[in-house]
Structure formats: structure tokens, C-alpha cells
Amino acid sequence: MGEQPHHWGWADLHAWQVLRPLTEAGGYLPWSEGSMSPAGLAAVANEVAYAERRTIVELGSGVSTVLLARLAGQLGGRIWAVEHHPGWAGWVRRSLARDGLGDVATVLDAPLEPHPGALGGAPWYAAAALEELPSDGIELLLVDGPPGYGDGMARSRYPALPALSGRLADGALVVLDDAQREGEGQILDAWERDEGFTFDRRAAERIAIGRRVEDG
Ligand SMILES: C[S@@+](CC[C@H](N)C(=O)[O-])C[C@H]1O[C@@H](n2cnc3c(N)ncnc32)[C@H](O)[C@@H]1O
């Protein structure tokens, strides 16, 4: 996939046990270096289960989409996943269908295109696809795409918050994966500066979890 390989730590091994009800609730999932770490995914799943976040949007789909859809299906939630790669979107859709989750999760095809608000000229998801996302009430926004590797892509995820903050529910949570990378660190600094959010950078989970400053 082009990502730098990372190794699971103790937090991931613990999270793997925590996630068992989800990993065992359906068919085989091809975890890879491009997948969220188990620790990061368990932190997100906790927010869905405990804080009752039911309207979920994910940018960059994969194993995480299927696992979160399994959880949302158990709890009465819905997830929309935005995906730029048609072949990968097809795999995610087939996996969801195999697990009977076609009504719980929707994968939206969104080719990458030039974006006026990009940092460093990186492309972002096509505007037309985003029209199919909920127009308001998003309780959890998980940002794990576009890919952060490749020429000019290090800060490719920046447009997520400027583009979607107006659709977030009061008290919504924003999660950025790969938060330990330099490019994602710059994105977090820019979101805090430009968007009025504050982020908790969690090294062991490789994510940052943020909320509007005014939400406390
Ligand atoms: C960081 S990945 C998203 C991973 C996803 N959120 C997860 O945790 O499984 C960003 C993009 O890489 C691509 N991708 C993810 N997993 C892949 C795989 N195993 N093989 C090929 N492409 C993959 C998809 O286009 C995805 O949108």
C-alpha cells in the first residue's frame, strides 16, 4: 500500500481482545498496514458504544468500516464511508453485504479531484459524492483518507474539517488516524488554529480525538 509499516504494541494486543465481539461477528477481514490499529479502532468503538454516537461518517474505508458497521448494526447506528478507489469500495461493499450490513453502511464512491482548500495542492474527495452524506447530525467523523503517502499527499486530509464541520452534531467527535505522522501533526495544528477544535493526541492508539472547543 505504500504506508510505512508499523508494529502492534501492547495497547493493540489488549484492544484485539476488546474487539473480539466484532472480529468474530462476521467473515474474515484482511487486516493490513493500511488498516487502523486495533487500539485506535477500539477507542473509536468505545465512543460509538459508550457515548451512543449513532450517525458515523468515515473518510477512507476498509476493515474499519466493516467492524464499525458490525457494531452500528448491533446498536442501531448508521455509517457512511467515502472511498476514492473503486476496486476497494467494491471489496468493502461485498464484505458488508456478506455480513448482512448493506442497510447499516453505505460506501460512497468519491474520486479524488483538485480541492480549493487543500494544503500543498493535494486532491480531495469529489464534491458530488459528499452530497450523499448526512447534511447535519454527524456524531462521529473518522478521517482515515485520502492516503497520506505519495507526492504532495502528506497533508491530504486537511479539507475534511473545513468541508464537513457544518454538518457535525453538537458535541460531535472528530478522529484523525495516523496522528503520529508529521503531515497529520500539521493538519491537527491547522484544525486547532482554523476550526476551533482541540485534539487529544494519543500516541499508543496512533489517533487524535477532537471536539469543538466550545463543546468542552
Ligand atoms: C488508510 S486507508 C483506510 C483504512 C481504513 N479506514 C481501515 O482502517 O481499514 C486509506 C485508503 O487506502 C486504501 N486501502 C485501505 N486498505 C487497503 C488495502 N488493504 N489494500 C488496498 N488499498 C487499501 C483505500 O483506498 C483507503 O481509502
The ligand as a MOL file (V3000), in Angstrom:
LIG
                    3D

  0  0  0     0  0            999 V3000
M  V30 BEGIN CTAB
M  V30 COUNTS 27 29 0 0 0
M  V30 BEGIN ATOM
M  V30 1 C -5.5660 4.4470 5.4900 0
M  V30 2 S -6.5150 3.5860 4.3090 0 CHG=1
M  V30 3 C -8.0930 3.4830 5.1030 0
M  V30 4 C -8.1480 2.2880 6.0020 0
M  V30 5 C -9.4610 2.0260 6.6930 0
M  V30 6 N -10.0140 3.1730 7.3880 0
M  V30 7 C -9.2310 0.8980 7.6960 0
M  V30 8 O -8.9020 1.1640 8.8610 0
M  V30 9 O -9.3320 -0.2500 7.2800 0 CHG=-1
M  V30 10 C -6.7290 4.8120 3.0720 0
M  V30 11 C -7.0870 4.2400 1.7040 0
M  V30 12 O -6.2140 3.1930 1.3730 0
M  V30 13 C -6.9080 2.2370 0.5880 0
M  V30 14 N -6.8240 0.9070 1.2430 0
M  V30 15 C -7.1050 0.6040 2.5070 0
M  V30 16 N -6.8190 -0.6770 2.7760 0
M  V30 17 C -6.3450 -1.1940 1.6320 0
M  V30 18 C -5.8850 -2.4800 1.2650 0
M  V30 19 N -5.8160 -3.4960 2.1400 0
M  V30 20 N -5.4870 -2.6620 0.0040 0
M  V30 21 C -5.5390 -1.6700 -0.8750 0
M  V30 22 N -5.9720 -0.4130 -0.6010 0
M  V30 23 C -6.3650 -0.1940 0.6500 0
M  V30 24 C -8.3320 2.7160 0.4280 0
M  V30 25 O -8.4480 3.4060 -0.8000 0
M  V30 26 C -8.4760 3.6580 1.6000 0
M  V30 27 O -9.4190 4.6550 1.3670 0
M  V30 END ATOM
M  V30 BEGIN BOND
M  V30 1 1 1 2
M  V30 2 1 2 3
M  V30 3 1 2 10
M  V30 4 1 3 4
M  V30 5 1 4 5
M  V30 6 1 5 6
M  V30 7 1 5 7
M  V30 8 2 7 8
M  V30 9 1 7 9
M  V30 10 1 10 11
M  V30 11 1 11 12
M  V30 12 1 11 26
M  V30 13 1 12 13
M  V30 14 1 13 14
M  V30 15 1 13 24
M  V30 16 1 14 15
M  V30 17 1 14 23
M  V30 18 2 15 16
M  V30 19 1 16 17
M  V30 20 1 17 18
M  V30 21 2 17 23
M  V30 22 1 18 19
M  V30 23 2 18 20
M  V30 24 1 20 21
M  V30 25 2 21 22
M  V30 26 1 22 23
M  V30 27 1 24 25
M  V30 28 1 24 26
M  V30 29 1 26 27
M  V30 END BOND
M  V30 END CTAB
M  END
